[in-house]
Amino acid sequence: MMALGNKAEYYARYAWVNAKKRLGLSVKSDKKFFCEVIVRGMMSGDINKNVVFVNEEMPDEGIGSQILSRLSVASTAKYLGYGFAYTPLYKLGHPEGEKSTWTKRIDETFGLGRDELPADACKLRRVNFTQFCNDKDLWREDLMVSVRDFYAYTDHNPDVLVNYAKEKIRLDGKERSEHLDIAMHVRRGDVSKKQNKNRYIPNARIKRTIETTTKLMSALDIPFRISIYTNGSTEEMSDLLGDNVSIVNTLGAMDTLRGLANSDMLVATNSTFSYLSAILNKGVVIFDRYTHPQLSEWIHLRKDGSFDEDRAKQLIEQKHLER
């Protein structure tokens, strides 16, 4: 059985949460911990194997967050021998067009509900994960339990999520071009120096990544083009433009994700949308810091925007991406 986080920290948190409950203090900030309690119950076999898990709806969360959370629940449940029921992304944030049409397009494009039990067809009584976690008598019942995510498991065992995602999601491929297709994802819009500034990446850092990439491609004598996928304006990105660099800011979310995931080399930044693109990508991934783990094959993007060029060269050759 695969591992979770530090046991000492877990039991210390367990004692603290129980103390808060006895004192009548709020435990709203402990939702992530409650999910870990459930995962540990699944791993130990204390939770009835007839329990089915389903994603809790997350109003206004974006496409990346919604899909990744579903993948974490489905992959964990199935890997540990439990059932999974699928709920379409009814309450997706940032819809492109009418919501029901947008939801249908996502389901058809990514096939998330393919071969899965629809939650509406499950006859089991449905309970919330907080209630389920705090009443262990329920662990013996046949129930459908709604959970936000199982990152408590997949962040420590990312291959479980990655393997499930690559099996489940089948994006259209692309024909091999004469150029090495390099994609960079840059969040703007609701990410700026003032808003969500922990996710903001200044143009100077992006330029360093472009310079490092250009130097590498020149050394390998590989023709290339860099596409910067962003929701920012061309004006605010204009200093990044060059002979081999273009700004892509007119595509919808699904086409953007497809472009990132199908690139030969992807620079993934700190967002769930970018992380989802990275785990679906079969090429070379340069990975920025984020809350979810870096896969062993990915190359770390340094704080100054540079990365290990020798490792990138090695992976380009291993994956036969030379032109």
ABEGO torsion letter per residue (X at the ends): XBBBBBAAAAAAAAAAAAAAAAAGBBAAAAAAAAAAAAAAAAAAGABBAABBBBBBBBBGBBAAAAAAAAAAAAAAAAAAGBBBBBBBBAABBGBBEBAAAAAAAAAAAAGAABGBBBAAABABBBBBAAAAAABAAAAABBBBBBBABAAAAAAABAAAAAAAAAAABBBBBBBBBABBBBBBBBBBEABBAABGAAABBBAAAAAAAAAAAAAAAAAAGBBBBBBBBBABBAAAAAAABBAABBBBAABBAAAAAAAAAABABBBBBBBAAAAAAAAABABBBBBBBBABBBBAABBBBBAAGBBBAAAAAAAAAAAGABX
